[in-house]
Amino acid sequence: MTPASFDYHAPRSVADAVKLLVDLGPDAKLLAGGHSLLPMMKLRFAAPSALIDLGKVAGLRGITQAGQEIHIGAMTTEHALLTSPLLAEKLPLLVEAASWIADPQVRYKGTIGGDISHGDPGNDHPAVMLALDASFVLTGPGGERTLKADGYFLGLYSTQARPDEILTQIRIPIPPAGSGWCYSKFKRKTGDFATAAAAVQLQMKGSTVARASIALTNVGPTPLKACKAEDYLVGKPIDDATLNEAARLAMQPCSPSHCQRGSPDYKTVIAGEMVRRALQQAHSRARP
Ligand SMILES: Cc1cc2nc3c(=O)[nH]c(=O)nc-3n(C[C@H](O)[C@H](O)[C@H](O)COP(=O)(O)OP(=O)(O)OC[C@H]3O[C@@H](n4cnc5c(N)ncnc54)[C@H](O)[C@@H]3O)c2cc1C
């Protein structure tokens, strides 16, 4: 199908893009990589009156270290995440998750900012942002504000961003040296969204867990933080008994919908298994 007709704008600065959002109103949509928005337009699930293309806006791409944080421009592509030596060293969880997204064609165009802004619980970055305790910089007519990833996702395709705001930057604290990590994703075939997936960032102190951060993809209307499992693991070793209990606790907040990927019960069990595998792998990568 072809999309309904729309006007097209290609601003060169964030200020111009914000002005267009204000002038054109909520019927206008930002265009990043287009790999979620354009399919929705072709299916006529979305029919924006205008597209504001962020592709030529200066300053929205790039990955830098600022003190103990990594700053990522919202228009940075998945491919750029995958090939960044800085991320490979400081945030390998993000690189591993990006490698699970779609296929190379989508990863060359799709952006981290678009993946987060779309508000799709099936997207992989939102749970990774929760596990990494990320913050989002939003720029609107009143200036900038910074919001935590935890609480940012409100429901299906719904976030705290206002219609006249642009997600301009993602800020992620660098995990302590020696932390373990893993993104474990179960999908039916290459290019598919997750049946369920788990993002884990793990800090050990000796043989016991100092801190565990666990978030889940596609098992609720938003990405979920497995808070009870996180709390349970602190001070415990990683062994069969604690893995079983953490997986059981992580399944408690899951409320996936029925779809072609399976029933809610099936997806919940898969989520538990992804948590178990991610914790095991993160543990094997952690240095006490
Ligand atoms: C075949 C296929 C398989 C896929 N599989 C996966 C997968 O396994 N995992 C996964 O995570 N994703 C998957 N995707 C989605 C893909 O990663 C998209 O690229 C991503 O969801 C959206 O990023 P984008 O840059 O393409 O954004 P766009 O499609 O351009 O925009 C998406 C939405 O975000 C808004 N938006 C974009 N940028 C901003 C911004 N900076 N500030 C505010 N709002 C903004 C747009 O207005 C739009 O509403 C898949 C897509 C395809 C086509």
The ligand as a MOL file (V3000), in Angstrom:
LIG
                    3D

  0  0  0     0  0            999 V3000
M  V30 BEGIN CTAB
M  V30 COUNTS 53 58 0 0 0
M  V30 BEGIN ATOM
M  V30 1 C 11.5940 -5.8100 9.3310 0
M  V30 2 C 11.8060 -5.0270 10.5920 0
M  V30 3 C 12.2180 -5.6980 11.7290 0
M  V30 4 C 12.4340 -4.9800 12.9160 0
M  V30 5 N 12.8630 -5.6630 14.0190 0
M  V30 6 C 13.1470 -4.9600 15.1550 0
M  V30 7 C 13.6500 -5.6170 16.3140 0
M  V30 8 O 13.8680 -6.8310 16.3540 0
M  V30 9 N 13.8950 -4.8560 17.4040 0
M  V30 10 C 13.7020 -3.5130 17.4360 0
M  V30 11 O 13.9640 -2.8780 18.4540 0
M  V30 12 N 13.2060 -2.8570 16.3460 0
M  V30 13 C 12.9360 -3.5580 15.2240 0
M  V30 14 N 12.4410 -2.8880 14.1250 0
M  V30 15 C 12.1490 -1.4570 14.2420 0
M  V30 16 C 13.3830 -0.6390 13.8450 0
M  V30 17 O 14.3960 -0.8440 14.8120 0
M  V30 18 C 13.0430 0.8520 13.7210 0
M  V30 19 O 14.1270 1.4250 13.0460 0
M  V30 20 C 12.8280 1.5940 15.0330 0
M  V30 21 O 11.7460 1.0720 15.7530 0
M  V30 22 C 12.4500 3.0690 14.7720 0
M  V30 23 O 13.5980 3.8130 14.4950 0
M  V30 24 P 13.6170 4.7760 13.2530 0
M  V30 25 O 14.8570 5.5620 13.3410 0
M  V30 26 O 13.4300 3.9600 12.0270 0
M  V30 27 O 12.3700 5.7280 13.5610 0
M  V30 28 P 11.1280 6.1810 12.6720 0
M  V30 29 O 10.4460 5.0030 12.0840 0
M  V30 30 O 11.5370 7.2560 11.7370 0
M  V30 31 O 10.2220 6.8290 13.8200 0
M  V30 32 C 9.5360 6.0420 14.7570 0
M  V30 33 C 8.6960 6.9440 15.6680 0
M  V30 34 O 9.5300 7.6870 16.5510 0
M  V30 35 C 9.3580 9.1110 16.3410 0
M  V30 36 N 10.7060 9.6760 16.4300 0
M  V30 37 C 11.7920 9.2840 15.7200 0
M  V30 38 N 12.8820 9.9510 16.1250 0
M  V30 39 C 12.4750 10.7870 17.1260 0
M  V30 40 C 13.1540 11.7130 17.9620 0
M  V30 41 N 14.4710 11.9120 17.8710 0
M  V30 42 N 12.4280 12.3840 18.8870 0
M  V30 43 C 11.1030 12.1690 19.0180 0
M  V30 44 N 10.4060 11.2960 18.2530 0
M  V30 45 C 11.0870 10.6070 17.3140 0
M  V30 46 C 8.7320 9.2390 14.9590 0
M  V30 47 O 7.9670 10.4300 14.8470 0
M  V30 48 C 7.8720 7.9820 14.9100 0
M  V30 49 O 6.6690 8.1960 15.6170 0
M  V30 50 C 12.2180 -3.5720 12.9390 0
M  V30 51 C 11.7950 -2.9070 11.7870 0
M  V30 52 C 11.6000 -3.6260 10.6280 0
M  V30 53 C 11.1420 -2.8730 9.3940 0
M  V30 END ATOM
M  V30 BEGIN BOND
M  V30 1 1 1 2
M  V30 2 1 2 3
M  V30 3 2 2 52
M  V30 4 2 3 4
M  V30 5 1 4 5
M  V30 6 1 4 50
M  V30 7 2 5 6
M  V30 8 1 6 7
M  V30 9 1 6 13
M  V30 10 2 7 8
M  V30 11 1 7 9
M  V30 12 1 9 10
M  V30 13 2 10 11
M  V30 14 1 10 12
M  V30 15 2 12 13
M  V30 16 1 13 14
M  V30 17 1 14 15
M  V30 18 1 14 50
M  V30 19 1 15 16
M  V30 20 1 16 17
M  V30 21 1 16 18
M  V30 22 1 18 19
M  V30 23 1 18 20
M  V30 24 1 20 21
M  V30 25 1 20 22
M  V30 26 1 22 23
M  V30 27 1 23 24
M  V30 28 2 24 25
M  V30 29 1 24 26
M  V30 30 1 24 27
M  V30 31 1 27 28
M  V30 32 2 28 29
M  V30 33 1 28 30
M  V30 34 1 28 31
M  V30 35 1 31 32
M  V30 36 1 32 33
M  V30 37 1 33 34
M  V30 38 1 33 48
M  V30 39 1 34 35
M  V30 40 1 35 36
M  V30 41 1 35 46
M  V30 42 1 36 37
M  V30 43 1 36 45
M  V30 44 2 37 38
M  V30 45 1 38 39
M  V30 46 1 39 40
M  V30 47 2 39 45
M  V30 48 1 40 41
M  V30 49 2 40 42
M  V30 50 1 42 43
M  V30 51 2 43 44
M  V30 52 1 44 45
M  V30 53 1 46 47
M  V30 54 1 46 48
M  V30 55 1 48 49
M  V30 56 2 50 51
M  V30 57 1 51 52
M  V30 58 1 52 53
M  V30 END BOND
M  V30 END CTAB
M  END
